């Protein structure tokens, strides 16, 4: 039986309240967002959670370990670091983050001057659209960086670069990703909000799709099934 987290409880016999007891504190769900991409070192997490203090992050990770959402393991030699990774219970929060991303997308707007931006933060909002590309590993490249998602034969999607194992893209193997999508944050935002489908983005030139060494333009977009606004989330 895992120890109970040290945070205060709402003390309400309600499933929603119990869930908020575990993940309702500031930063907790954003830590989950980062770890859904695969195991991360503490320094990696801190770098991709701009604004969190070291004490706050350490405290959140400790609470999440206590709640059996996160576990920590030592990397085998020659590495000399520990990584944090989600437990199955923690990974079960993916649908929660997808719903939160869909709910928050209309308020995203243009990045504010104070907003940090990371390419992989667009992964979850784009799951529905990227699933239309079919089974395989998709590399999404933006000016801010890149991320990878793996689309299963059943349309399921997971993401992560698998630097420390457990990600959707374990270095890509000798063949690399099956598909490469090049676009920008404005197009990602439009697709996530349902203002634009992935097929329309390709057709208009706002996104470029490549399979192997072949660049696919508007003619390829006809084979990408247009998504509804709900599916794009």
N, C-alpha and C positions, 0 to 999 in steps of 0.2 A: 504494500500500500504506500504510494508516494506521500511524502510529507506535504502538508497543506502549505500553500504559499503564505508569505508573511503579510500580504496586503490585506486591507480591511474588507469585510464582506458586506453586501447589502442586507444580509440576514432576511431574505425573502424566499419562501418556498415556491420558486418560479424558475422555470428552465432558462428564460432569458436573463434573469438576474444572476443565476449561477454561472452562465456563460460569461457575463460581464465581470463577475468576480475574478475570472481567470484571464480574460483578454481585454478587459475594458480600460486598463490603465494606458496612459499615453506612451507611445512607442512600441507597445507589445505587438500589435498587428503589423507594424512596419518591420519589426524584426522577423516576423513570420514571412512577410513578403520577400525579404532578402534570402531567407533560408529555403524557401520553396525552389530557389534556383540551384540548390545543392549545398553541401557542407561549406562553411566559411570559417576562417580564422577570426579571432576577436578584432584584429586590426582591419581586416577586410570589412567587417560589419560596421566598425566605427567610421571608416572612410566613406561608405555608401549610406550612412545615416547622418548627413550633415545637420548639425544643430544639437545632437544629443551629447551630453557630457559623458566622460568616461565612467564616473560614478553611477550615473543613471543607467547606462547601458549594462554595466556589471550587475546592478541590482535587478534589472529586468531579466537578464539571462538567468540569474540565480532563482528568481521567482518562477520562470518558465521551466527550469529544470525540476523545481519542486512540484510543479503542477503536471509533470510528465509530458510536457509539450516539446521539450528540447532535451537532447542528450549531448554529452561531450565525450570525445574520444581522442586518443593520442595517435598522431600519424606515425606509420612505421618508418624505420630508418630508410634513407638518410635524413628525412625531415625531422625537425625537432620542435614541432608546434602541435598544439591541440586545435581541433575544429569543433564547432557546434553544428548540429544537424537536427532536423525535425524528427520526432517520433511519428509513427502512424497516426496517433491522435492529433499531433500538430499539423500533419499534412492534410488532415480532414478539414482544415480551415480554408483550403483553396476555394471551395464554392462560396464561402463567406466573403473572401476578398474579391472574387469575381462580381458578386452582387454589389458590394460596396463600390467597386470601380464603376459599374454600370450606373449606380445611383449618383455617384459624384461627377461623372463625365460632363453633364450639362453645365456644371459650375466651374469646369477647368479653365476655359478661356485661354487667352494668350499668357505665356509665362510672365510673371511679374519680375521686376528688376531684382528682387531679393530671392527669387525661386532658384533652387538648385535643380538640375536636370540630369538624369541618368538614362541612357538608352533602354536598359532593361526594365525601367518602370513602366514602359509601354507594353510589355509582354502580356500581362494578364488582360488588359482591356482589349487586346487584339486576338485573343485565343479563338474566338468564333470565326473571325475573318480568315485567320491563317489556316484553320482546319479545312477551308475550302480548297486549299492547294493540294490536298491528297496526302497519303501516307509518306513519311520520310522526314528527314531533318531539314528544317528551314533556317537559314541564316538571315537575320534582319539587320541591315546596316544603316545607321544614321550618322550624321556628323558628330554626334555625341558619343558614339561607340556602337557596339553590336551585341546581339544576343541570339540564342538559338532556341528553337522549339522543336519537339518531336511530335509529329502527328501520327497517331496509331491508325491501323486499318479500320478501327471502329469509330474513327473521328475524335477520339480522346486526344488531349493535348497536354504535354508537360514541357517545362522549360528549365534551362540551366546549362551551364557550360562544363559542369563535371570536373572542375580543376582538382578537387579532392575526392572524386568518386561520387556516384549517386546522382549525377546530373543527366539531363537529356542528351548532352553532346559530350562524349568522352574523348575530346580532341579530334573527333571527326573521322578517325581511321585514315586509311590511305586515300580514300575517295573523297573526303571532305563532305560538306553538306550536299543534299540532293538538289536543293533549290536555294537561290540567293535572291533576296528582295532588298532593293535599295530605295529608300524614300527619305522623308524628313519628318520632323516632329509635328509640323502643322498638318500633314497628311495623316499621320498616325492619329492625331486628335480628331480629325474629321471622320475617319473610319470608325473610331471608337464611339463617337457620339451618334453614329448612324447618318451623318450628313452625306457620306460618300461610301460606296462599296469598294472593295478591293479591286473588282473588275473595272470600275469606273476610274479608279486611281491609275491603273495600268494603261487604260485606253487614253486617258488625258495626258499621259507622260509624267504624272506626279509620282509614279512609282515605276521601277524597272524590275522585271522578273527574269532571272537567268536559271536555266537548268544545265548543269555541266558547264561547258564553255559557250553555250548558245544563249544569246540575249533574246528574250521573248517580249515583243511589244504588244500593240493593241490586238493583233490577231489571237494571241494567247489568252487575252482577257475574256474572250468569248467562252472559253472552257472553264472559267472560274465562275461558279454559281453565284449570282448576286445574292447578298445577304440582306435580310430585313434589319431594321434598326435594332431589334431585340437580339437577333443572332449575332450582330457585330460585336456585342458585348460578351 
